Amino acid sequence: MNAPKVLVVGLSTLVILLSGCKEDEPIAPLDLGYGYFPTHLGRWVEYQVDSVWRDDVINSSGQLTYSLREVIEEDHVDNEGRPAQRIRRYVLDTLGNWVVRDVWTQTLDATSAERTEENLRLLKLVFPVRGGQFWDLNSRNTEDELEMTYTAWDVPWSVNGMAFDSTALVETTFFNNLVDTVIHTERYAKGVGLVYQRRVVSNTQTIFNPPAPPQVEIRGSYLTMTATAWGDQ
């Protein structure tokens, strides 16, 4: 081996050895997605709620649109000894005043986020927020299983003049058919929480009573919540 080649090899070896002697570079913490489920007191989100219901069996239907405000107002410890928060939910009355409608609770731990809505415990999110995650929304109550999954994460989204840099979309994997329709979609924004929700549960029956033509009867509920403002108080 001639001298130039020896010099090159020697310098390369020295660089490798010196680089190995450097202190380890600090590693950025892994983002598991906890920011999609805020827990700090004072965080509020306002929504426009559109609710429709239909029951052809009793010939009843209706619809309602109203403004809803959710505020994380209190820390407390739940029945299992876990840190939790109380969420007061207000509706806007005809005089323009926010009136308390009900109180829900929520809990965040290292692996999941849970909410109790109308005394029903729901497993809202699991961590990390990534593809390939599947869970039962109703695993902590006695309702029928409803499998959920992430169909998008860390993506921008805009609504009502608000732009969110990072959102995650949760949807059910339920396979709709000619009889049963189940749609459960929720979108969360980092640092904000829930910014969109759509829930549809309906059952369609075709009644045959010859010689009369077939009659279709639908029973269902349809709910959409869309964020209109958010902040801290």
SVG drawing of the C-alpha trace seen along z (x, -y; Angstrom):
<svg xmlns="http://www.w3.org/2000/svg" viewBox="-104 -38 108 48">
<polyline fill="none" stroke="black" stroke-width="0.4" points="0.0,0.0 1.5,-3.4 1.7,-6.4 -1.4,-8.4 -3.7,-5.4 -2.3,-4.8 -3.0,-8.4 -6.6,-8.3 -7.3,-5.1 -5.7,-6.5 -7.7,-9.8 -11.0,-7.9 -10.3,-5.7 -9.5,-8.7 -12.7,-10.4 -14.8,-7.4 -13.1,-7.0 -13.5,-10.7 -17.2,-10.6 -17.7,-7.7 -16.2,-9.6 -18.7,-12.5 -21.5,-12.8 -24.8,-11.3 -27.0,-13.7 -30.2,-14.5 -33.1,-12.5 -36.3,-14.4 -39.2,-12.9 -41.6,-10.7 -45.0,-12.4 -47.6,-9.8 -50.5,-12.1 -51.6,-13.2 -52.0,-16.7 -55.2,-15.6 -56.9,-15.3 -56.3,-18.4 -56.8,-18.2 -55.8,-21.6 -58.4,-23.7 -60.0,-26.5 -59.9,-25.0 -63.2,-25.5 -64.6,-24.7 -67.9,-25.9 -69.9,-23.9 -72.9,-24.1 -75.0,-21.0 -77.4,-19.7 -79.6,-16.9 -82.2,-15.0 -84.4,-12.1 -86.9,-10.0 -89.2,-7.1 -91.5,-6.0 -93.1,-3.3 -94.8,-6.0 -94.8,-8.6 -92.5,-11.0 -89.6,-13.1 -87.8,-16.3 -84.7,-18.4 -82.9,-20.8 -79.9,-23.2 -78.2,-24.8 -74.9,-26.2 -73.0,-24.1 -70.0,-25.1 -67.8,-22.6 -65.4,-23.8 -62.8,-21.8 -63.6,-23.3 -62.5,-21.0 -59.8,-18.4 -61.0,-15.5 -60.2,-11.8 -62.5,-9.2 -63.9,-6.1 -60.7,-4.1 -58.4,-6.6 -57.3,-8.2 -56.7,-11.9 -59.7,-13.2 -61.5,-16.3 -65.1,-17.5 -66.4,-19.1 -69.4,-21.4 -71.5,-21.6 -73.5,-24.8 -76.2,-25.6 -77.0,-29.1 -80.5,-30.1 -82.8,-32.5 -81.5,-35.5 -77.9,-34.8 -76.9,-33.3 -74.9,-30.1 -76.9,-27.7 -75.5,-24.5 -76.9,-21.5 -75.0,-18.7 -71.6,-17.6 -69.4,-15.0 -66.0,-13.6 -62.8,-12.6 -59.6,-10.7 -56.2,-10.5 -53.6,-8.0 -50.5,-6.7 -52.4,-4.3 -55.8,-5.8 -58.3,-8.7 -61.8,-8.1 -64.9,-10.2 -68.1,-9.5 -71.0,-10.9 -74.5,-10.6 -73.2,-8.1 -71.7,-6.0 -67.9,-5.3 -66.4,-5.6 -62.9,-4.8 -62.2,-7.7 -58.5,-7.4 -55.7,-5.0 -52.0,-5.9 -49.9,-6.3 -52.1,-8.0 -51.0,-6.1 -52.3,-3.7 -52.9,0.0 -54.7,-0.9 -58.1,0.8 -60.2,0.6 -63.8,1.0 -65.4,-2.4 -67.8,-0.5 -65.2,1.7 -65.9,0.0 -69.7,0.2 -72.3,2.8 -73.3,1.5 -72.6,3.5 -69.0,3.5 -68.1,0.7 -64.6,1.0 -62.8,-2.2 -59.5,-3.1 -57.4,-6.0 -57.9,-6.8 -55.7,-10.0 -53.3,-11.6 -51.1,-14.6 -52.9,-16.2 -54.0,-19.9 -57.7,-20.6 -59.8,-23.8 -63.4,-24.6 -65.4,-27.8 -62.3,-30.0 -60.1,-28.1 -57.0,-26.3 -55.5,-23.4 -52.0,-22.3 -52.4,-18.7 -55.6,-16.7 -56.5,-13.0 -59.5,-11.3 -61.3,-8.5 -63.8,-6.3 -65.7,-3.1 -65.0,0.0 -68.6,1.0 -69.7,2.4 -73.0,0.7 -75.7,2.7 -79.2,2.3 -80.7,2.6 -78.3,1.1 -76.2,-2.0 -73.7,-3.1 -71.4,-6.1 -69.2,-7.3 -66.6,-9.9 -64.6,-12.2 -61.8,-14.6 -59.4,-15.9 -57.0,-18.8 -53.8,-19.0 -54.1,-21.4 -57.8,-21.8 -59.6,-18.5 -62.7,-17.4 -63.4,-19.7 -65.9,-17.6 -68.2,-14.7 -70.8,-12.9 -73.0,-10.1 -75.6,-8.2 -77.5,-5.1 -80.4,-4.0 -82.4,-0.9 -84.3,-0.4 -87.1,2.2 -89.1,3.0 -92.6,4.1 -94.3,6.4 -98.1,6.6 -99.6,7.6 -101.4,6.4 -100.1,3.1 -96.7,2.0 -93.7,2.5 -93.4,-0.1 -90.0,-1.3 -89.8,-2.2 -86.7,-4.0 -85.9,-4.6 -82.7,-6.6 -80.8,-9.5 -78.4,-11.8 -76.0,-14.2 -73.3,-16.5 -71.1,-18.7 -68.8,-21.2 -66.4,-23.5 -67.0,-27.3 -64.6,-28.7 -62.1,-27.6 -59.8,-29.1 -58.9,-29.4 -60.7,-31.2"/>
</svg>
